[in-house]
Amino acid sequence: MHFLFPLQKATLRQRYKRFLADVETQDGTPLTLHCPNTGSMKNCAVPNSSVWFWDSANDKRKYPCTWELVEIEQRFLACINTQRANGLVVEAINNGTITQLQGYKKLQTEVKYGQENSRIDIFLSQHEHLTDCFVEVKNVTLMADNGQGLFPDAVTQRGRKHLRELVRMVEGGWRAVLVYCVAHTGITQVSPAWNIDRAYAETLVWAIEQGVEVVAYGADISLTQMNLVHELPLIMLCSDQG
């Protein structure tokens, strides 16, 4: 996935109101960016961090510039634009990177399904041997110690709803797969964030027991492009779980 517009560097001053971030450009100009991330962005919105944004050159937008990347610990890159995750996973299915989701002839996105007014991120069908597959995508950018990636970064009732919907698909005879799209170059493995949202973590354990498949894939990120390139281990227990 290549970035459509060139990325420009700035220094983060603050992120606020969820969708806004104040930065200072390299020439010292203050600028307000659109922040395409509804989450807490824990550890990804530290003041004085280096960030990269792109300018849409669209005068009709109130905030024509959009925040894309942030530097973590002065050595890693993370993509805070959660709108990229679905596209990255679609691309990784189509180019064969996500081996667990190969062999389907048809791929659709944002398909209505389930009992709780949901839309599945990716629906795969027309496999020669396997049943149709419902794929939910979650973006991971929270890194704890030693490369440990955690999801979620805040309490998420929506995340639990999606897990329930996936379980219902398995009960109906279909495949259901949760893909953690890890948009952070420092993360080397993924776990549920027990200390942030124990209810989500417990629901994830239950979903796996019911037959939902869970995989995590990490990204290579540069200032020109981003791609999912390798599978990461999924570790279900954190230190406080024994």
Stockholm file with secondary structure:
# STOCKHOLM 1.0

chainA/1-242         MHFLFPLQKATLRQRYKRFLADVETQDGTPLTLHCPNTGSMKNCAVPNSSVWFWDSANDKRKYPCTWELVEIEQRFLACINTQRANGLVVEAINNGTITQLQGYKKLQTEVKYGQENSRIDIFLSQHEHLTDCFVEVKNVTLMADNGQGLFPDAVTQRGRKHLRELVRMVEGGWRAVLVYCVAHTGITQVSPAWNIDRAYAETLVWAIEQGVEVVAYGADISLTQMNLVHELPLIMLCSDQG
#=GR chainA/1-242 SS CBCSSCCEEEEEEEEETTTEEEEEETTSCEEEEECCCCSCCTTTCCTTCEEEEEECCCTTSSSCEEEEEEEETTTEEEECCGGGHHHHHHHHHHTTCSGGGCSEEEEEEEEEETTTTEEEEEEEEEESSSCCEEEEEEEECEECGGGEEEECSSCCHHHHHHHHHHHHHHHTTCEEEEEEEECBTTCCEEEECTTTCHHHHHHHHHHHHTTCEEEEEEEEECSSBEEEEEEECBCCCCGGGC
#=GC SS_cons         CBCSSCCEEEEEEEEETTTEEEEEETTSCEEEEECCCCSCCTTTCCTTCEEEEEECCCTTSSSCEEEEEEEETTTEEEECCGGGHHHHHHHHHHTTCSGGGCSEEEEEEEEEETTTTEEEEEEEEEESSSCCEEEEEEEECEECGGGEEEECSSCCHHHHHHHHHHHHHHHTTCEEEEEEEECBTTCCEEEECTTTCHHHHHHHHHHHHTTCEEEEEEEEECSSBEEEEEEECBCCCCGGGC
//
